[in-house]
Structures are given as structure tokens and as C-alpha cells.
Amino acid sequence: MDAAAFEELARAHGTPFFLYDADEINARIRAIRQAFSETVEVFYAVKANPNLALLRAVRDVAGGLDISSGGELEQARLAGFDAANLSFAGPAKTTEELTESIRQSLGYISIESIRELLECVRIARQLGTRANVVIRVNPALLNRAFGIKMGGKAGQFGIDEEDLSEAVQAIVAHPGELAFQGIHIYAGSQCFDAAGVVEGVKDTFRIAREIESSTPLVCRAINLGGGFGVSHVDSHKELDLAVLASELRPVVHAFIDSSPVQRKIVFELGRYLTANAGIYVSRVISSKSSRGKEFFMVDGGLHHHLAAAGTFGATLRANFILRNLTRPGADTVRCQLAGPSCNPTDLLGIDVELPRPEHGDLIGVLKSGSYGLSASPLLFLGRNTPAELVRHNGSVTLGRRPRPMTDFN
């Protein structure tokens, strides 16, 4: 898109705004499936970006959704996803959430503890039905290839591998209440090393085989998690899908070919699918010099995009990729890009090189498709929420309108 196109959207919807490209997300989903010769399914992790219009746009391409709350369950159903294609994970599912999941016959409830497993038994018995469950396993293997590690250590996620026998026995003992589907392992997030993903998948297959060799249970569904790495600060750094497929495809095919039953192998992905498919656009409102540094103030900031301000899960502060959308050819300047709030950390850019902005210019924060608005303090200082626009089949539509603070009273 050129400067005129962004300006037209800004005039129509105001600034700041998010723009998400559902066509790009769908292309990534298709590329993953094709890379694995259609032997794997791709579930979209709603937490990465729960915009309803976006979910509707990916509905016919994604194999299903990974959800983590009753609210995401409701959003998924509004988007038109079949309950059978939903996977519900999270360490603190409430009785109400479990009840609704069982009542709607969700495809997979990822069991995170023995207590949760027994709660599903109680609810299923009360409803006179069966709960579709997978065991979320906290593996013994600590996979060091993942930047954020969620397995292989003490944690709130899943049942420790060494305690699996208790969970398995409980499932075998309650065939009338529990319909065992398989296992779910999410080793971590932000892995850029294909060999690390392969190591984790091999370990997951090993655990599935051990369950099947020692019990009457069969793992028809195996959720391999996700965590494919994609950088917000480097335009080229991400997990190489071609390398991953070349190393992992033989492992997956060998496992499927040696299986006595038909398997459903799933990757659940969020950031990897959506990060590159979003841009956050704000307008330059003011400027100043302060003790040798130049500041440009914009109407967007941490209240809409906490991750870009470096305070959402970032180990080290690093600038997202920034663009002057209005005058990309201007002479560059080293500057600070400050948001409108009274918080000194409200900086979208620190010592960033940009084509010199002028008042009224549009500034774009690239790679903003994941963990943007929904992971930000949107009521902070009472500014309007941004418009969220979705591009699908080449057309841009309003996915969510801006809302003033008083709408939340």
C-alpha cells in the first residue's frame, strides 16, 4: 500500500488504527499444510489476535482454533467455527467454562491437572454425556531451543510426565464420562531452530507410544503445540519453514505410517501466522528537542500496543520495525517516537532511524498482527480504542469500531 492508501484509511477511520491482512494469514496456513504434504492440520491460536472479522476470514482455511477462555469459546462460535474443531487449553478453567465446553462437545479439552480431570468426570456425569479430553503433558525434556520455555520444568501447564500414570488410570476408570482423544504438548514459544522443533516432536511421539503400549488408550489426536519463531524487530528473522519441513516431514510420515489408527496431527500457531500480517498506524501530533534528542509525539502508544513499547513479555527492549508511511523518502533522523500517555515507557521507538517526520505524517509499526490491542491497557488514560481493519480477498473492511472509555462503563 502507498501513502495515499494509508491516508485514505486514516481519513475514513481516524488514527490510530490496526490493519490486519487475513489473506497473508491464510497463505501461511496453506503453506504449512503444503510443506507437510497435508499430513498436519493448523489450528489458529485465538489469543494472538481475537478480532471477530479476522476469525471469520480464516474460518475456511484453518483446521480449527486453539482457545483459552469462555470468552474465546463464544467468539469462536460467533465466527462460525464448529465446536468439534476447537481445542481448549489453560491452567485455570472454571467450572462454568468446563461445563459449557462439555455441553457443546468441544473437540478437545486439554487437561492440565488431576483435579481438572476429575472435575470433567463430575460435570460429564451430571450432564449425562462424555467429555472429549486430551492430556496436556509437561514433558521431562527441557527444550532449550525455545526462547520462552513452558515445559521441562515446574509449571502450571499440563501434567508432569512422571505423573502421567495417575491421569491415565483415571481416564481408563471413567469410560462413561471421558472420551480420550490424545495428548497435547506445548514446549514453549519463539523457537527459531528447526532442529529444536524436531526434537520436541520426536519426544511427543515417544510419549504417545508409551501411553499406547502400556494402556488401552489410543492417541488419535496429537497436538504438537507451536512456538514457531518470528521476530518483531528483524524483518527477515523467523523459523525457516522449508528447513523445518525437510527435517520433520520424514519423522511425521514415519509415525503416521507405523500407526495402527488414523492420526490427527495438529500444530497450534498464533504469532507465526499473524505477526507479519498486521500494521499499527498512528499520526504525528507534536515534536520537540530535549537535551540533544529529538522527540516526535504520536497519538498511538502503549495503551493500544504494549508489545511495541517493549513491556509485553520482552526480555530486552528492542524497537519494532517502524516506517514513515507519508514521506518514506525523506532524509533520516535519529529520534524518539513517544506515545501520548504520562508514562515514560510510552515509547514506540528509542533512538530509531526514520525518514524525518513532519506534523500530520502517518507512522507505521510493522509486524503488529499479534498481541496488540487485546494485550494492552486499552483504558489507560481514557483514550479511544483504535479501529481494527481487516483485509480479506483484497478488500479492507472495518473489523471493530473505535470505542470511547464511556462505552465500558
PLY file of the C-alpha trace (Angstrom):
ply
format ascii 1.0
element vertex 409
property float x
property float y
property float z
element edge 408
property int vertex1
property int vertex2
end_header
0.00 0.00 0.00
1.21 3.51 -0.79
0.98 6.70 1.26
-2.32 7.72 -0.34
-3.97 4.41 0.57
-2.96 4.70 4.22
-4.10 8.32 4.34
-7.47 7.33 2.89
-7.93 4.73 5.65
-6.89 7.28 8.26
-9.44 9.80 7.00
-12.18 7.17 6.96
-11.47 5.58 10.34
-9.31 8.01 12.27
-5.98 7.29 13.90
-4.56 5.24 15.40
-5.75 2.09 13.67
-4.67 -1.53 13.21
-4.80 -3.15 9.78
-4.68 -6.96 9.55
-4.16 -8.90 6.33
-6.22 -12.10 6.57
-5.06 -13.09 3.09
-1.47 -13.23 4.37
-2.53 -15.36 7.36
-4.44 -17.77 5.15
-1.45 -18.03 2.82
0.75 -19.01 5.76
-1.68 -21.68 6.93
-1.81 -23.17 3.44
1.99 -23.04 3.15
2.42 -25.03 6.37
-0.04 -27.70 5.30
1.55 -27.99 1.87
5.05 -28.16 3.36
3.96 -31.26 5.29
2.08 -32.82 2.37
-1.27 -32.23 4.09
-0.35 -34.60 6.94
-0.76 -31.90 9.60
-3.59 -29.55 10.50
-3.09 -25.95 11.58
-5.15 -24.57 14.45
-5.10 -20.80 14.88
-4.41 -19.62 18.45
-7.10 -17.03 19.12
-5.06 -15.37 21.87
-2.70 -13.95 19.24
-5.49 -11.86 17.71
-9.15 -12.48 18.59
-10.73 -9.98 16.17
-14.06 -11.46 15.06
-13.78 -10.38 11.42
-10.32 -11.90 11.27
-11.54 -15.20 12.70
-14.32 -15.29 10.14
-11.82 -14.62 7.37
-9.63 -17.61 8.32
-12.51 -19.98 9.11
-12.46 -21.85 5.80
-8.67 -22.27 5.82
-7.68 -23.02 9.42
-8.33 -26.55 10.63
-9.67 -25.23 13.91
-8.95 -22.87 16.77
-6.95 -23.04 19.98
-8.90 -21.20 22.70
-8.09 -20.34 26.31
-11.28 -18.98 27.88
-15.04 -18.99 27.79
-14.90 -15.63 26.04
-12.74 -17.07 23.27
-15.12 -20.01 23.02
-18.02 -17.62 22.48
-16.00 -15.61 19.95
-15.07 -18.78 18.08
-18.68 -19.86 17.83
-19.75 -16.38 16.68
-17.12 -16.68 13.96
-18.81 -19.87 12.76
-16.30 -22.50 13.90
-17.67 -25.95 14.68
-17.23 -26.93 18.33
-15.61 -30.17 17.19
-12.72 -28.12 15.79
-11.94 -26.24 18.99
-9.16 -27.07 21.45
-9.40 -25.53 24.92
-6.17 -25.19 26.92
-5.38 -23.22 30.07
-4.44 -24.00 33.66
-7.41 -22.31 35.37
-10.54 -23.34 33.52
-13.57 -22.58 35.65
-16.42 -24.98 36.33
-18.61 -22.82 34.11
-16.10 -22.98 31.25
-15.68 -26.73 31.54
-19.44 -27.23 31.73
-20.04 -25.20 28.58
-17.20 -26.97 26.77
-18.62 -30.38 27.62
-22.18 -29.32 26.84
-21.10 -28.10 23.38
-18.99 -31.24 22.77
-15.75 -29.38 22.18
-13.30 -31.45 20.21
-10.51 -31.27 22.78
-10.31 -30.14 26.38
-6.61 -30.11 27.32
-6.45 -31.47 30.85
-3.90 -29.55 32.93
-4.25 -31.31 36.30
-5.77 -34.34 38.01
-8.23 -32.04 39.76
-9.41 -30.70 36.38
-9.73 -34.24 35.06
-11.94 -35.29 37.96
-14.00 -32.12 37.57
-14.68 -33.13 33.96
-15.81 -36.54 35.20
-18.22 -34.91 37.64
-19.64 -32.48 35.08
-19.98 -35.10 32.33
-21.82 -37.42 34.71
-24.14 -34.57 35.69
-24.84 -33.73 32.04
-25.24 -37.35 31.03
-22.60 -37.12 28.31
-18.86 -37.61 27.74
-16.08 -35.02 27.73
-13.59 -35.10 24.86
-10.23 -34.83 26.60
-6.57 -34.80 25.75
-3.85 -34.88 28.39
-1.63 -31.85 28.28
1.76 -33.24 29.21
4.54 -31.27 30.85
7.42 -33.26 29.36
10.55 -34.16 31.27
12.57 -32.81 28.36
13.59 -29.15 28.72
13.78 -27.98 25.13
16.39 -25.24 25.17
15.69 -24.19 21.58
12.59 -22.28 22.68
13.03 -18.70 23.81
10.15 -18.93 26.30
10.15 -22.41 27.85
6.81 -23.83 29.01
7.76 -27.49 29.54
10.54 -29.47 31.13
10.36 -27.61 34.43
7.94 -26.96 37.28
4.98 -25.03 35.95
1.25 -24.51 35.89
0.85 -26.02 32.44
-0.04 -29.68 31.99
0.51 -32.85 33.98
4.14 -33.71 34.67
5.30 -36.63 32.55
6.35 -38.59 35.65
2.76 -38.31 36.98
1.04 -39.45 33.79
0.13 -42.87 35.17
-2.33 -41.35 37.65
-4.08 -39.37 34.92
-4.17 -42.34 32.57
-5.64 -44.60 35.26
-8.36 -42.04 35.98
-9.28 -41.88 32.30
-9.37 -45.67 31.95
-11.55 -45.86 35.07
-14.19 -43.47 33.66
-15.06 -44.56 30.10
-18.63 -43.41 30.55
-17.61 -39.83 31.30
-14.36 -39.33 29.39
-13.68 -39.81 25.69
-9.89 -39.86 25.47
-8.60 -38.25 22.27
-4.84 -37.99 22.72
-2.11 -35.72 24.07
-1.06 -32.09 23.85
2.46 -30.78 24.44
3.42 -27.13 24.14
7.15 -26.92 24.78
7.46 -23.15 24.51
7.41 -20.09 22.31
9.73 -18.30 19.90
11.83 -21.17 18.54
13.99 -20.25 15.53
15.84 -23.56 15.30
14.21 -26.26 13.19
16.20 -28.95 15.00
14.64 -27.84 18.28
11.11 -28.29 16.93
12.04 -31.70 15.53
13.46 -32.76 18.89
10.23 -31.76 20.61
8.02 -33.58 18.10
10.06 -36.77 18.42
9.67 -36.57 22.19
5.91 -36.05 21.85
5.59 -39.10 19.61
7.62 -41.11 22.14
5.21 -40.18 24.94
2.21 -41.12 22.77
3.71 -44.52 22.00
4.46 -45.18 25.67
0.86 -44.40 26.64
-0.44 -46.72 23.94
1.97 -49.55 24.80
1.11 -49.55 28.50
-2.64 -48.79 28.44
-5.72 -49.48 26.30
-5.81 -45.78 25.35
-5.16 -44.64 21.77
-3.85 -41.19 20.85
-5.91 -40.39 17.77
-5.18 -36.67 18.17
-1.73 -35.30 18.87
-1.34 -31.57 19.38
2.31 -30.69 18.80
1.91 -27.14 20.08
3.59 -24.38 18.15
6.03 -21.69 19.11
7.47 -21.18 15.61
9.76 -18.18 15.97
9.15 -14.85 14.27
10.99 -11.65 15.15
9.20 -8.33 15.57
12.42 -6.36 15.27
14.13 -8.08 12.34
12.28 -8.17 9.03
13.91 -11.45 7.93
14.34 -13.47 11.11
11.86 -16.31 11.54
11.79 -20.09 11.68
12.60 -21.38 8.22
9.54 -23.41 7.18
11.32 -25.12 4.30
14.15 -26.31 6.54
11.70 -27.43 9.22
9.60 -29.38 6.73
12.62 -31.11 5.19
13.76 -32.30 8.62
10.40 -33.00 10.22
8.31 -34.38 7.37
10.07 -37.80 7.42
9.52 -38.01 11.19
5.81 -37.29 10.86
5.36 -39.66 7.92
7.18 -42.48 9.74
4.98 -42.03 12.79
1.77 -42.00 10.76
2.83 -44.96 8.61
3.58 -47.07 11.69
0.32 -46.14 13.43
-2.45 -48.71 13.88
-5.10 -45.94 13.74
-5.70 -42.77 11.78
-3.98 -39.84 13.48
-4.83 -36.16 13.57
-1.58 -34.22 13.93
-2.01 -30.55 14.83
0.20 -27.50 15.10
-1.36 -24.63 17.05
0.10 -21.34 15.92
-0.61 -17.70 16.66
2.26 -15.23 16.45
3.87 -17.06 13.50
0.66 -16.71 11.49
-0.34 -13.18 12.42
2.70 -11.07 13.35
3.73 -10.21 9.78
0.11 -9.65 8.78
-0.52 -6.52 10.83
0.44 -2.84 10.98
-0.36 -0.23 13.62
-0.73 3.28 12.22
-0.61 6.50 14.23
-0.25 10.18 13.35
2.48 12.62 14.39
0.90 15.23 16.68
3.84 17.22 18.00
7.63 17.41 18.22
10.38 18.84 20.39
14.08 18.72 21.15
15.25 17.77 24.63
18.92 17.75 25.68
20.26 16.68 22.36
17.49 14.24 21.44
14.61 14.77 19.04
11.15 13.61 20.05
8.13 13.10 17.84
4.85 12.56 19.64
2.16 10.38 18.05
-1.42 9.61 19.00
-0.70 5.87 19.38
1.26 4.11 22.07
1.36 1.50 24.80
-2.36 1.85 25.53
-3.02 0.15 22.18
0.23 -1.69 21.52
2.02 -2.61 24.73
4.27 -5.09 22.92
5.70 -2.39 20.65
6.58 -0.32 23.72
8.66 -3.28 24.91
6.68 -4.20 28.01
4.74 -7.30 26.98
6.85 -10.40 27.53
10.02 -8.82 26.16
13.30 -9.88 27.76
15.16 -6.95 26.19
13.67 -3.72 24.84
14.03 -3.51 21.05
12.23 -1.35 18.52
9.63 -2.92 16.30
10.18 -2.13 12.61
8.95 1.43 12.03
8.11 3.28 8.82
7.24 6.84 7.90
4.32 5.97 5.66
3.69 9.53 4.47
7.19 10.52 3.33
9.36 7.40 3.13
11.96 9.18 1.01
12.77 12.00 3.45
16.22 12.41 4.97
16.61 10.22 8.03
16.85 11.39 11.60
17.67 9.57 14.82
14.74 10.18 17.12
12.44 9.04 19.90
8.85 8.17 18.98
6.67 8.90 22.01
3.07 7.98 22.72
0.53 10.31 24.33
0.46 8.98 27.87
2.07 10.23 31.09
4.13 7.03 31.36
7.85 7.47 30.50
7.94 3.97 28.99
5.37 5.01 26.36
7.91 4.96 23.53
7.28 3.17 20.25
10.82 3.95 19.12
14.05 4.65 21.03
16.98 6.11 19.07
15.31 4.90 15.91
16.38 5.94 12.40
13.34 7.26 10.49
12.72 9.46 7.48
12.22 12.79 9.29
8.55 13.01 10.31
6.51 16.18 10.00
3.35 17.06 11.87
0.49 15.06 10.39
2.65 12.24 8.99
1.49 8.66 9.43
3.89 6.31 11.25
3.52 2.56 10.83
4.61 -0.12 13.30
5.16 -3.27 11.26
4.70 -6.86 12.45
1.78 -5.77 14.63
-0.68 -8.54 13.84
-0.22 -10.41 17.13
-0.61 -9.48 20.79
-1.52 -5.88 20.03
-4.78 -4.35 21.21
-6.01 -7.33 23.25
-2.73 -7.47 25.22
-2.66 -3.74 26.03
-4.08 -1.47 28.79
-6.67 -0.01 26.43
-8.50 2.02 29.10
-5.31 3.70 30.30
-5.90 7.50 30.39
-9.28 7.11 28.73
-8.32 7.45 25.08
-10.49 5.87 22.40
-9.65 2.35 21.30
-8.36 2.16 17.72
-10.27 0.96 14.72
-9.31 -2.55 13.63
-9.43 -3.08 9.89
-9.25 -6.44 8.12
-8.13 -7.04 4.56
-9.74 -10.17 3.07
-9.90 -11.17 -0.57
-8.25 -7.87 -1.44
-10.86 -5.65 0.26
-10.47 -3.73 3.53
-13.42 -3.64 5.92
-13.96 -2.39 9.47
-13.44 -5.31 11.85
-14.01 -3.42 15.10
-15.02 0.21 15.53
-13.26 2.63 17.90
-14.84 2.92 21.32
-14.65 5.71 23.89
-13.93 4.98 27.52
-17.59 5.60 28.41
-18.61 2.56 26.34
-17.03 0.43 29.07
-18.98 1.99 31.97
0 1
1 2
2 3
3 4
4 5
5 6
6 7
7 8
8 9
9 10
10 11
11 12
12 13
13 14
14 15
15 16
16 17
17 18
18 19
19 20
20 21
21 22
22 23
23 24
24 25
25 26
26 27
27 28
28 29
29 30
30 31
31 32
32 33
33 34
34 35
35 36
36 37
37 38
38 39
39 40
40 41
41 42
42 43
43 44
44 45
45 46
46 47
47 48
48 49
49 50
50 51
51 52
52 53
53 54
54 55
55 56
56 57
57 58
58 59
59 60
60 61
61 62
62 63
63 64
64 65
65 66
66 67
67 68
68 69
69 70
70 71
71 72
72 73
73 74
74 75
75 76
76 77
77 78
78 79
79 80
80 81
81 82
82 83
83 84
84 85
85 86
86 87
87 88
88 89
89 90
90 91
91 92
92 93
93 94
94 95
95 96
96 97
97 98
98 99
99 100
100 101
101 102
102 103
103 104
104 105
105 106
106 107
107 108
108 109
109 110
110 111
111 112
112 113
113 114
114 115
115 116
116 117
117 118
118 119
119 120
120 121
121 122
122 123
123 124
124 125
125 126
126 127
127 128
128 129
129 130
130 131
131 132
132 133
133 134
134 135
135 136
136 137
137 138
138 139
139 140
140 141
141 142
142 143
143 144
144 145
145 146
146 147
147 148
148 149
149 150
150 151
151 152
152 153
153 154
154 155
155 156
156 157
157 158
158 159
159 160
160 161
161 162
162 163
163 164
164 165
165 166
166 167
167 168
168 169
169 170
170 171
171 172
172 173
173 174
174 175
175 176
176 177
177 178
178 179
179 180
180 181
181 182
182 183
183 184
184 185
185 186
186 187
187 188
188 189
189 190
190 191
191 192
192 193
193 194
194 195
195 196
196 197
197 198
198 199
199 200
200 201
201 202
202 203
203 204
204 205
205 206
206 207
207 208
208 209
209 210
210 211
211 212
212 213
213 214
214 215
215 216
216 217
217 218
218 219
219 220
220 221
221 222
222 223
223 224
224 225
225 226
226 227
227 228
228 229
229 230
230 231
231 232
232 233
233 234
234 235
235 236
236 237
237 238
238 239
239 240
240 241
241 242
242 243
243 244
244 245
245 246
246 247
247 248
248 249
249 250
250 251
251 252
252 253
253 254
254 255
255 256
256 257
257 258
258 259
259 260
260 261
261 262
262 263
263 264
264 265
265 266
266 267
267 268
268 269
269 270
270 271
271 272
272 273
273 274
274 275
275 276
276 277
277 278
278 279
279 280
280 281
281 282
282 283
283 284
284 285
285 286
286 287
287 288
288 289
289 290
290 291
291 292
292 293
293 294
294 295
295 296
296 297
297 298
298 299
299 300
300 301
301 302
302 303
303 304
304 305
305 306
306 307
307 308
308 309
309 310
310 311
311 312
312 313
313 314
314 315
315 316
316 317
317 318
318 319
319 320
320 321
321 322
322 323
323 324
324 325
325 326
326 327
327 328
328 329
329 330
330 331
331 332
332 333
333 334
334 335
335 336
336 337
337 338
338 339
339 340
340 341
341 342
342 343
343 344
344 345
345 346
346 347
347 348
348 349
349 350
350 351
351 352
352 353
353 354
354 355
355 356
356 357
357 358
358 359
359 360
360 361
361 362
362 363
363 364
364 365
365 366
366 367
367 368
368 369
369 370
370 371
371 372
372 373
373 374
374 375
375 376
376 377
377 378
378 379
379 380
380 381
381 382
382 383
383 384
384 385
385 386
386 387
387 388
388 389
389 390
390 391
391 392
392 393
393 394
394 395
395 396
396 397
397 398
398 399
399 400
400 401
401 402
402 403
403 404
404 405
405 406
406 407
407 408
